[in-house]
Amino acid sequence: MRTWKPTVAGILSIIAGVFSFLVGLGVTIRAERAARILFHWRVETIGILAIVLGIIAIVGGIFGIRRQIWGLALAGAICALFPPHVSVLGILAIIFVALSKDEFSSSTAKSPLSQQPGS
């Protein structure tokens, strides 16, 4: 049975991922100015981390919409928690991905160890 949950989770992950990517790009480009505010941190590192988390959230969102590779969709939803401005999108995406685990193609595949002999 196909529900709306993985699709909505994927869309939320993609939106949060794009936002995180853009924030990371902006922080990386404006690292010198941001370094004055956060003088104890290497600001470029924060920007690169935001870019990487954004990319993972976007890819996870795509796999969520496709209902493939539940673990990657969940990882994308978790990465959608950053930055804090859009963390509510990440929280909702995590909930929807977790509730729809049975709809993903990799989660319904049976392992050879779980099969009964003679079946």
DRENPA-755145 format. One record per residue: residue number from 1; x, y, z of N, C-alpha, C in turn. Coordinates in steps of 0.05 Angstrom, whole numbers. Example, Ala and Ser with C-alpha at 12.3 -4.5 7.8 and 13.67 -1.06 7.14 Angstrom:
BEGIN
+-----+--------+---------+--------+---------+----------+--------+--------+---------+--------+
: num : n.east : n.north :   n.up : ca.east : ca.north :  ca.up : c.east : c.north :   c.up :
+-----+--------+---------+--------+---------+----------+--------+--------+---------+--------+
:   1 :    264 :    -114 :    156 :     246 :      -90 :    156 :    264 :     -66 :    156 :
:   2 :    257 :     -45 :    142 :     273 :      -21 :    143 :    258 :       1 :    157 :
+-----+--------+---------+--------+---------+----------+--------+--------+---------+--------+
This chain:
BEGIN
+-----+--------+---------+--------+---------+----------+--------+--------+---------+--------+
: num : n.east : n.north :   n.up : ca.east : ca.north :  ca.up : c.east : c.north :   c.up :
+-----+--------+---------+--------+---------+----------+--------+--------+---------+--------+
:   1 :     17 :     -24 :      0 :       0 :        0 :      0 :     18 :      25 :      0 :
:   2 :     12 :      43 :    -18 :      28 :       68 :    -20 :     12 :      91 :     -7 :
:   3 :     26 :     105 :     11 :      14 :      128 :     24 :     29 :     153 :     16 :
:   4 :     21 :     175 :     26 :      33 :      201 :     21 :     58 :     207 :     37 :
:   5 :     63 :     191 :     58 :      84 :      197 :     77 :    112 :     198 :     65 :
:   6 :    121 :     179 :     49 :     148 :      181 :     38 :    151 :     204 :     19 :
:   7 :    130 :     210 :      4 :     132 :      233 :    -15 :    135 :     259 :      0 :
:   8 :    119 :     263 :     21 :     120 :      287 :     37 :    147 :     289 :     51 :
:   9 :    156 :     266 :     62 :     182 :      266 :     75 :    205 :     274 :     56 :
:  10 :    203 :     263 :     32 :     223 :      270 :     12 :    223 :     299 :      4 :
:  11 :    199 :     310 :      0 :     197 :      338 :     -6 :    208 :     356 :     16 :
:  12 :    201 :     349 :     41 :     211 :      365 :     64 :    241 :     363 :     66 :
:  13 :    252 :     339 :     61 :     282 :      336 :     62 :    295 :     352 :     40 :
:  14 :    283 :     352 :     16 :     295 :      367 :     -6 :    294 :     397 :      0 :
:  15 :    272 :     407 :     10 :     270 :      436 :     17 :    290 :     443 :     38 :
:  16 :    292 :     428 :     59 :     312 :      434 :     80 :    340 :     431 :     70 :
:  17 :    345 :     411 :     53 :     371 :      407 :     41 :    380 :     430 :     24 :
:  18 :    362 :     440 :      7 :     369 :      463 :    -10 :    375 :     487 :      8 :
:  19 :    359 :     491 :     28 :     364 :      514 :     46 :    391 :     511 :     60 :
:  20 :    397 :     487 :     70 :     423 :      482 :     83 :    446 :     486 :     63 :
:  21 :    443 :     476 :     39 :     464 :      480 :     18 :    469 :     509 :     13 :
:  22 :    447 :     525 :     10 :     450 :      553 :      5 :    463 :     568 :     29 :
:  23 :    455 :     561 :     53 :     467 :      573 :     77 :    496 :     566 :     78 :
:  24 :    503 :     541 :     73 :     531 :      533 :     73 :    547 :     548 :     52 :
:  25 :    536 :     551 :     29 :     549 :      565 :      7 :    554 :     594 :     15 :
:  26 :    533 :     607 :     27 :     536 :      634 :     35 :    556 :     638 :     57 :
:  27 :    557 :     619 :     76 :     577 :      621 :     98 :    605 :     617 :     87 :
:  28 :    608 :     598 :     69 :     634 :      593 :     57 :    644 :     617 :     41 :
:  29 :    626 :     630 :     26 :     634 :      653 :     10 :    640 :     677 :     28 :
:  30 :    625 :     680 :     49 :     628 :      703 :     67 :    643 :     695 :     92 :
:  31 :    662 :     677 :     90 :     676 :      666 :    114 :    691 :     687 :    129 :
:  32 :    703 :     706 :    115 :     719 :      726 :    129 :    701 :     743 :    147 :
:  33 :    678 :     751 :    137 :     659 :      768 :    152 :    648 :     752 :    176 :
:  34 :    641 :     727 :    171 :     629 :      710 :    192 :    650 :     704 :    213 :
:  35 :    676 :     703 :    205 :     697 :      697 :    224 :    699 :     718 :    246 :
:  36 :    691 :     742 :    240 :     691 :      763 :    261 :    671 :     757 :    282 :
:  37 :    648 :     744 :    274 :     627 :      738 :    293 :    634 :     713 :    309 :
:  38 :    642 :     692 :    295 :     648 :      666 :    307 :    679 :     662 :    307 :
:  39 :    693 :     679 :    322 :     722 :      679 :    320 :    735 :     654 :    331 :
:  40 :    721 :     637 :    345 :     733 :      612 :    355 :    731 :     589 :    335 :
:  41 :    716 :     592 :    315 :     711 :      570 :    296 :    724 :     576 :    269 :
:  42 :    731 :     554 :    255 :     739 :      557 :    227 :    713 :     558 :    211 :
:  43 :    705 :     581 :    202 :     679 :      585 :    190 :    676 :     569 :    164 :
:  44 :    698 :     566 :    149 :     696 :      550 :    125 :    687 :     522 :    131 :
:  45 :    696 :     511 :    153 :     688 :      484 :    161 :    658 :     482 :    166 :
:  46 :    647 :     502 :    178 :     618 :      502 :    183 :    603 :     504 :    156 :
:  47 :    613 :     520 :    138 :     600 :      523 :    112 :    602 :     497 :     96 :
:  48 :    625 :     484 :     96 :     628 :      459 :     82 :    611 :     437 :     94 :
:  49 :    609 :     437 :    120 :     592 :      417 :    134 :    563 :     422 :    126 :
:  50 :    554 :     447 :    125 :     526 :      452 :    117 :    521 :     444 :     88 :
:  51 :    541 :     448 :     71 :     538 :      440 :     43 :    535 :     410 :     41 :
:  52 :    552 :     395 :     55 :     552 :      366 :     54 :    525 :     355 :     65 :
:  53 :    516 :     366 :     88 :     491 :      358 :    100 :    468 :     364 :     81 :
:  54 :    469 :     387 :     68 :     448 :      394 :     48 :    447 :     374 :     25 :
:  55 :    470 :     367 :     15 :     471 :      347 :     -7 :    460 :     321 :      1 :
:  56 :    467 :     311 :     25 :     456 :      286 :     35 :    426 :     288 :     39 :
:  57 :    417 :     310 :     49 :     388 :      313 :     52 :    373 :     313 :     26 :
:  58 :    385 :     326 :      5 :     372 :      326 :    -21 :    372 :     298 :    -33 :
:  59 :    394 :     284 :    -32 :     395 :      257 :    -43 :    376 :     238 :    -27 :
:  60 :    376 :     241 :     -1 :     357 :      225 :     15 :    328 :     231 :      9 :
:  61 :    322 :     257 :      3 :     295 :      264 :     -4 :    287 :     252 :    -31 :
:  62 :    306 :     251 :    -50 :     300 :      239 :    -76 :    294 :     209 :    -72 :
:  63 :    310 :     195 :    -56 :     305 :      167 :    -51 :    279 :     163 :    -35 :
:  64 :    272 :     182 :    -18 :     246 :      180 :     -4 :    223 :     182 :    -23 :
:  65 :    224 :     200 :    -42 :     203 :      203 :    -61 :    201 :     178 :    -79 :
:  66 :    224 :     166 :    -85 :     224 :      142 :   -102 :    217 :     117 :    -86 :
:  67 :    217 :     119 :    -59 :     212 :       96 :    -41 :    234 :      75 :    -44 :
:  68 :    258 :      83 :    -46 :     281 :       65 :    -49 :    301 :      71 :    -27 :
:  69 :    314 :      51 :    -17 :     336 :       53 :      3 :    327 :      69 :     27 :
:  70 :    312 :      56 :     44 :     301 :       69 :     68 :    322 :      82 :     85 :
:  71 :    345 :      69 :     89 :     366 :       80 :    105 :    376 :     106 :     95 :
:  72 :    379 :     109 :     69 :     388 :      134 :     57 :    367 :     156 :     59 :
:  73 :    342 :     148 :     56 :     320 :      168 :     60 :    320 :     177 :     89 :
:  74 :    324 :     159 :    108 :     325 :      167 :    136 :    349 :     185 :    142 :
:  75 :    372 :     178 :    130 :     396 :      194 :    134 :    392 :     222 :    123 :
:  76 :    379 :     224 :    100 :     372 :      250 :     89 :    354 :     266 :    107 :
:  77 :    334 :     253 :    119 :     316 :      267 :    137 :    331 :     276 :    162 :
:  78 :    350 :     260 :    172 :     365 :      269 :    195 :    383 :     292 :    188 :
:  79 :    395 :     292 :    164 :     412 :      315 :    156 :    395 :     340 :    151 :
:  80 :    369 :     336 :    147 :     351 :      359 :    143 :    346 :     375 :    169 :
:  81 :    357 :     365 :    191 :     354 :      380 :    216 :    372 :     405 :    217 :
:  82 :    391 :     406 :    200 :     410 :      429 :    200 :    404 :     446 :    176 :
:  83 :    404 :     471 :    177 :     408 :      489 :    200 :    382 :     491 :    217 :
:  84 :    385 :     501 :    241 :     363 :      502 :    260 :    338 :     517 :    250 :
:  85 :    341 :     534 :    231 :     318 :      550 :    222 :    296 :     532 :    209 :
:  86 :    305 :     510 :    198 :     286 :      492 :    184 :    285 :     465 :    197 :
:  87 :    293 :     463 :    222 :     294 :      437 :    235 :    267 :     424 :    238 :
:  88 :    246 :     439 :    239 :     219 :      428 :    240 :    213 :     411 :    215 :
:  89 :    224 :     419 :    192 :     221 :      403 :    168 :    235 :     376 :    171 :
:  90 :    259 :     377 :    183 :     274 :      352 :    188 :    260 :     334 :    207 :
:  91 :    248 :     345 :    228 :     234 :      329 :    248 :    210 :     315 :    235 :
:  92 :    195 :     330 :    219 :     172 :      318 :    205 :    181 :     297 :    185 :
:  93 :    202 :     303 :    171 :     213 :      283 :    151 :    221 :     257 :    165 :
:  94 :    234 :     259 :    187 :     243 :      235 :    202 :    218 :     219 :    210 :
:  95 :    198 :     232 :    221 :     174 :      218 :    229 :    161 :     204 :    206 :
:  96 :    158 :     218 :    184 :     144 :      206 :    161 :    160 :     183 :    148 :
:  97 :    186 :     186 :    147 :     203 :      164 :    136 :    201 :     140 :    155 :
:  98 :    203 :     145 :    181 :     202 :      122 :    200 :    175 :     108 :    199 :
:  99 :    153 :     123 :    196 :     127 :      110 :    195 :    121 :      95 :    169 :
: 100 :    136 :     102 :    149 :     131 :       89 :    123 :    153 :      70 :    114 :
: 101 :    167 :      58 :    133 :     189 :       40 :    127 :    180 :      17 :    109 :
: 102 :    157 :       6 :    114 :     147 :      -17 :     98 :    142 :     -11 :     69 :
: 103 :    140 :      14 :     61 :     135 :       22 :     34 :    160 :      23 :     17 :
: 104 :    184 :      22 :     29 :     208 :       24 :     14 :    216 :      -3 :      3 :
: 105 :    228 :      -3 :    -21 :     235 :      -28 :    -35 :    256 :     -44 :    -20 :
: 106 :    276 :     -31 :     -8 :     297 :      -45 :      5 :    288 :     -56 :     33 :
: 107 :    268 :     -45 :     44 :     259 :      -54 :     71 :    241 :     -79 :     69 :
: 108 :    229 :     -84 :     46 :     211 :     -106 :     43 :    225 :    -131 :     32 :
: 109 :    251 :    -128 :     24 :     265 :     -151 :     13 :    272 :    -170 :     35 :
: 110 :    268 :    -195 :     30 :     273 :     -215 :     51 :    302 :    -225 :     48 :
: 111 :    316 :    -228 :     70 :     343 :     -238 :     69 :    342 :    -268 :     67 :
: 112 :    363 :    -280 :     57 :     364 :     -310 :     54 :    362 :    -324 :     80 :
: 113 :    370 :    -311 :    102 :     369 :     -324 :    128 :    340 :    -326 :    139 :
: 114 :    323 :    -308 :    130 :     296 :     -307 :    141 :    276 :    -325 :    126 :
: 115 :    285 :    -338 :    104 :     268 :     -355 :     89 :    267 :    -383 :    101 :
: 116 :    244 :    -394 :    100 :     239 :     -422 :    111 :    250 :    -442 :     91 :
: 117 :    262 :    -464 :    101 :     272 :     -485 :     83 :    248 :    -498 :     69 :
: 118 :    251 :    -502 :     43 :     230 :     -515 :     28 :    209 :    -497 :     17 :
: 119 :    212 :    -470 :     21 :     192 :     -452 :     11 :    200 :    -439 :    -14 :
+-----+--------+---------+--------+---------+----------+--------+--------+---------+--------+
